[in-house]
């Protein structure tokens, strides 16, 4: 039980830190009379997705739960839209510091490699999947990739945003290319200072 409790505390600590960086300030849910009054950690866990890296086995931020509409379950049944658990087609949940493309990327303010985030290769969302050793996916695009097999390699979705309109608040290349968003903590601090 001790390892599970230690993991929960690590995730809760990271979630509270991310909640504290929210540009909108403390949410009403943790204020007096709110559903999570005096329990910011519990609220943060209900709001944010964290995944366990399959390489280093540390938890990493995977976006806001409101942005995810369900994903693909791991398993052997590829026909029913499940991700193969092994073999050359295996898809993996991998943190930013363990992603092959993150080598040489680190936070210059010392927040740690575990805070590195990537943009989904095919939309404007934070990536949580790292597949084929080359491709970062958000949960929604990963589900589409596995269940519908779109031809995004030759015809990726069109980029329809600018720095001002992008939900990630960054200027990024056209979809279909890998893009490191940088340190999640620094990005959150910068966003809160701009608002």
Secondary structure, DSSP 4 states (H G I P E B T S, - for coil): -HHHHHHHHHHHHHHHHHHHT-TT-S-GGGSTTSTTTT-HHHHHHHHEEEEE-TTT--EEEEEEGGG------BSS-GGGTPBPSSSTT-EE---TTTSGGGTT---TTS--GGGEEEB-TTSSSB--EEETTTEEE-HHHHHHHHHH---TTTSPPPP---TTT-TT-S----TTS--EEEEHHHHHHHHHHH-
